Amino acid sequence: MDLREALADPRARLGVGVAGLLATAGSVHRDRVGAAEARAFRAVNGLPDALYPPAWVVMQLGAFGAVPAAAGVAWRAGDGELAGRLLLGGTGAWALAKLVKQVVRRPRPADLLPGIRGRGRDAAGLGYLSGHAAVAVALGAAALPRLGPAARALTLTAIPLVGLTRLYVGAHLPLDIEGGAALGLAADAAAGLVISRIWPGLAAESVRASGISRMPDGAPARILEP
């Protein structure tokens, strides 16, 4: 079994996400930034200002507003299971990011490094971890199995770009992004486990209420009488 096959199991993704979250949280400090992390941050933060407009657009893919938007698209496409997973995983990632920030309490880059180039509105609150990275990974991980090759390639490109834009605007440091990505992976895995348990029951109730004899995929509807 290769890594891709292993990560197809949501329990494996949950374990990888939690392990990554713990590893990055244990590596950050509230009063300093490691030399390697500082160099990586400055390499992205020092890019030309002309990149800000497209970077801002990409950054919105990790904003909380992307959660109901993505869930709405899936719902309109007739994939209620995916819509529920997007909504649960994305919202969970966003809410848990707020909680982790208060536990770790790492400041923003401007409070830890001199000469930060901030772009756009100043980021408020704490730095570790990145809620944008968490939301982007949670949504992307949920959607990837349902996408075609072109859309999958676009999504796999967009997810890391969301994290890079947060470095570019001066809102986060690299470990903040890595921690957010780990949290997003764990949040999606947990959402997948929950939805896989409740969705069959919800689908069966929908079939029973509608009186149809076949499921949306064409399979016979198996309705158990009480």
Secondary structure as the mmCIF struct_conf table of DSSP 4:
data_model
#
loop_
_struct_conf.conf_type_id
_struct_conf.id
_struct_conf.beg_label_comp_id
_struct_conf.beg_label_asym_id
_struct_conf.beg_label_seq_id
_struct_conf.end_label_comp_id
_struct_conf.end_label_asym_id
_struct_conf.end_label_seq_id
HELX_RH_AL_P HELX_RH_AL_P1 LEU A 3 LEU A 7
TURN_TY1_P TURN_TY1_P1 ALA A 8 ALA A 8
BEND BEND1 ASP A 9 ASP A 9
HELX_RH_AL_P HELX_RH_AL_P2 PRO A 10 SER A 27
BEND BEND2 ARG A 30 ASP A 31
HELX_RH_AL_P HELX_RH_AL_P3 ALA A 35 ASN A 45
TURN_TY1_P TURN_TY1_P2 GLY A 46 GLY A 46
BEND BEND3 LEU A 47 LEU A 47
HELX_RH_3T_P HELX_RH_3T_P1 ASP A 49 LEU A 51
HELX_RH_AL_P HELX_RH_AL_P4 TYR A 52 MET A 59
HELX_RH_3T_P HELX_RH_3T_P2 GLN A 60 GLY A 62
BEND BEND4 ALA A 63 ALA A 63
TURN_TY1_P TURN_TY1_P3 PHE A 64 GLY A 65
HELX_RH_AL_P HELX_RH_AL_P5 ALA A 66 ARG A 76
TURN_TY1_P TURN_TY1_P4 ALA A 77 GLY A 78
HELX_RH_AL_P HELX_RH_AL_P6 GLY A 80 VAL A 104
HELX_LH_PP_P HELX_LH_PP_P1 ARG A 106 ARG A 108
HELX_RH_3T_P HELX_RH_3T_P3 PRO A 109 ASP A 111
TURN_TY1_P TURN_TY1_P5 LEU A 112 LEU A 112
BEND BEND5 LEU A 113 GLY A 115
BEND BEND6 GLY A 120 ARG A 121
HELX_LH_PP_P HELX_LH_PP_P2 ASP A 122 ALA A 124
BEND BEND7 GLY A 125 GLY A 125
BEND BEND8 TYR A 128 LEU A 129
HELX_RH_AL_P HELX_RH_AL_P7 GLY A 131 ALA A 143
HELX_RH_3T_P HELX_RH_3T_P4 LEU A 144 ARG A 146
BEND BEND9 LEU A 147 LEU A 147
HELX_RH_AL_P HELX_RH_AL_P8 PRO A 149 TYR A 168
TURN_TY1_P TURN_TY1_P6 VAL A 169 GLY A 170
BEND BEND10 ALA A 171 ALA A 171
HELX_RH_AL_P HELX_RH_AL_P9 PRO A 174 SER A 210
TURN_TY1_P TURN_TY1_P7 GLY A 211 GLY A 211
BEND BEND11 SER A 213 SER A 213
STRN STRN1 ARG A 214 ARG A 214
TURN_TY1_P TURN_TY1_P8 PRO A 216 ASP A 217
BEND BEND12 GLY A 218 GLY A 218
HELX_LH_PP_P HELX_LH_PP_P3 ALA A 219 ALA A 219
STRN STRN2 PRO A 220 PRO A 220
HELX_LH_PP_P HELX_LH_PP_P4 ALA A 221 ALA A 221
#
